[in-house]
């Protein structure tokens, strides 16, 4: 059905990692369309999911807010499957925090 519609833009909102797997597996079938994984964007836009407070989002902590709001669904994704992501996020947060501290001195 998607191929028959011949879209110019394809937005996949399946969540991670499903949308990334689908994009990698099927993106060539939809060319020349541009395909983008948008995760929970539509849920935020229609008010199904609430966004994190601005300070959390700015600090790169939106994922902790989402985890606290829906732990049953997200705990394994964030805390087990995404351990590598957690290490990267921690290093990025520490680096950002250190650079902000040096600017305020």
C-alpha positions, 0 to 999 in steps of 0.5 A: 500500500505504501509503495502504491501511494508513492509518497515523497515523505515516509514517517515511521512512528514505530518506536525504537528499535522497530522503526530503525530495523524497518527503515534499514530493511525496507527503505529501498522499496520506498525510494525515492521517498525520504524515510524518517523515524519519528518515534513518539512524535505523533503521540506528543503532538496529539497529546497522548504522551506528555513531554518532559519539563523543559529543563529535563529536555534541555539537560538530555533527560527526556528519557528519564521522564518518559521512563518514570511515566511508563516504566512497565513498557520502557524499563527493558528498552532503556535499562537493559537493551540500551546500556550502550546508549546509557553510557553515551548519554552519561558521558555527554551529560558529564561533558556538557555539565563540565563545559557549562561549569567552566563557562560560569567560573 
